[in-house]
Amino acid sequence: MAKGIILLADDDEEVLAALDGVFRSEGYEVIVARNGREAIARFYEGHIDIALIDLNMPVKGGWETFERLTTIHPLLPIIVITARPYQYPLAVAARVGALMEKPLDLVLLLQAIQDLLDEPIEQRLSRLTGKRTITRYLQTPV
């Protein structure tokens, strides 16, 4: 039985292949999407436990995809992954579960996934209402 179902949205084939392999080796089921529109379609196809969304994607960008998924399922844990600098203020304002900057630290990413999957509903609601932030998942100083 899988530890959880991850929706992985990124347009970089190398990133998709690498993360897909890592997550599967850790016992997760992975659903891959190559753009935001595909991520939303995959979300509607079945249950998702957590989503990882790259900001730089064609068709529908990461922030637009994030907004759509959180409109559909406000409690869905989402990790935003990006090579864009200075996204932390936007991530805090959007109430993302975590922000990870590329190149990704896989140990930290796996810990963030597990923490968010294990996050009690009270803490998730606290984050969504702005009473709790995401700083512990940052790889680089703000």
matplotlib code that plots the C-alpha trace (Angstrom):
import matplotlib.pyplot as plt

x = [0.0, 1.3, 2.3, 0.3, -0.6, 1.5, 0.4, 3.7, 3.3, 6.4, 7.3, 10.9, 11.1, 14.3, 12.8, 9.7, 11.7, 14.0, 11.3, 9.0, 11.8, 12.6, 9.0, 8.2, 11.3, 10.0, 6.6, 4.5, 2.2, 2.9, 0.6, 2.6, 1.4, 3.4, 1.5, -1.1, -4.1, -3.0, -2.5, -6.0, -7.4, -5.4, -6.7, -10.3, -9.5, -9.1, -7.9, -4.7, -3.0, -0.5, 0.5, 3.9, 3.6, 6.3, 5.7, 7.2, 4.8, 3.2, -0.5, -1.4, 1.3, 2.0, 0.2, -2.9, -2.8, -2.4, -5.4, -7.6, -6.6, -7.1, -10.5, -11.5, -9.9, -8.9, -7.3, -5.1, -1.4, 0.6, 4.3, 5.4, 8.7, 10.5, 13.7, 12.3, 13.9, 12.0, 8.8, 8.6, 6.3, 3.9, 4.0, 3.2, 0.4, -1.0, -0.8, 1.1, 2.1, 5.8, 8.1, 11.1, 13.6, 15.5, 17.9, 15.8, 17.2, 15.6, 15.9, 14.2, 11.6, 10.7, 10.5, 8.2, 6.0, 5.8, 5.2, 2.4, 0.7, 1.0, -0.1, -3.1, -6.1, -5.9, -2.4, -3.4, -6.3, -4.0, -1.7, -4.6, -5.8, -2.4, -1.5, 1.3, 3.9, 6.1, 9.6, 10.9, 10.9, 13.0, 16.4, 17.9, 17.6, 14.9]
y = [0.0, 3.5, 6.0, 8.6, 9.8, 12.7, 14.9, 16.1, 19.0, 20.2, 20.8, 19.7, 16.0, 15.4, 16.8, 14.7, 11.5, 12.1, 13.0, 10.2, 7.7, 9.1, 9.2, 5.7, 4.3, 5.9, 4.1, 6.9, 6.6, 9.4, 11.0, 13.2, 16.3, 18.4, 21.6, 23.3, 22.3, 18.7, 18.9, 20.1, 17.3, 14.7, 16.0, 15.4, 11.8, 10.6, 11.1, 13.1, 13.4, 16.1, 18.2, 19.5, 22.3, 24.0, 27.7, 27.9, 25.7, 26.3, 26.4, 27.2, 28.5, 27.3, 30.1, 29.8, 26.0, 26.5, 28.8, 26.4, 23.4, 25.2, 26.5, 22.9, 21.4, 24.1, 21.6, 20.0, 20.2, 21.8, 22.3, 25.0, 24.2, 26.9, 28.2, 31.7, 33.8, 35.8, 33.7, 33.4, 36.4, 35.2, 31.7, 32.9, 35.2, 32.2, 29.9, 27.2, 24.1, 24.6, 26.4, 24.5, 26.3, 24.5, 22.8, 20.7, 19.2, 15.7, 14.9, 18.2, 17.7, 14.2, 15.5, 18.3, 15.9, 13.6, 16.5, 17.9, 14.5, 14.0, 17.6, 17.7, 19.4, 22.1, 23.0, 23.0, 25.3, 27.6, 27.8, 28.5, 31.4, 32.9, 32.1, 29.7, 30.1, 27.9, 29.1, 25.7, 24.4, 27.1, 26.0, 29.4, 32.5, 35.0]
z = [0.0, -0.9, 1.7, -0.2, -3.6, -4.9, -7.8, -9.4, -11.8, -13.7, -17.3, -17.0, -18.0, -16.1, -12.9, -13.4, -14.0, -11.0, -8.5, -9.8, -9.2, -5.7, -4.6, -5.8, -4.2, -0.9, -1.3, -2.7, -5.7, -8.2, -10.7, -13.2, -15.0, -17.4, -17.1, -14.9, -17.0, -17.0, -13.2, -12.7, -15.0, -13.1, -9.8, -11.0, -12.0, -8.4, -4.9, -4.3, -0.9, -1.7, -4.7, -5.8, -8.3, -10.2, -10.9, -14.4, -16.5, -19.9, -20.5, -16.9, -14.6, -11.1, -9.1, -11.3, -10.8, -7.1, -6.9, -8.9, -6.8, -3.5, -4.7, -5.4, -2.2, 0.3, 2.7, 0.0, 1.1, -1.7, -2.0, -4.5, -6.2, -8.1, -9.6, -9.2, -6.5, -3.9, -3.9, -0.2, 0.4, -2.2, -0.8, 2.7, 1.4, -0.6, 2.5, 0.6, 2.7, 1.8, -0.6, -2.1, -4.2, -7.0, -6.9, -4.6, -1.4, -1.6, 2.1, 3.0, 0.3, 1.6, 5.1, 4.0, 2.3, 5.3, 7.7, 5.5, 5.2, 9.0, 9.7, 12.1, 10.7, 13.4, 12.3, 8.6, 9.4, 11.4, 8.4, 6.1, 8.3, 8.5, 12.1, 11.0, 8.3, 6.2, 7.1, 8.3, 4.8, 3.2, 1.8, 1.5, 3.7, 2.7]

ax = plt.figure().add_subplot(projection="3d")
ax.plot(x, y, z, "-o")
ax.set_aspect("equal")
plt.show()
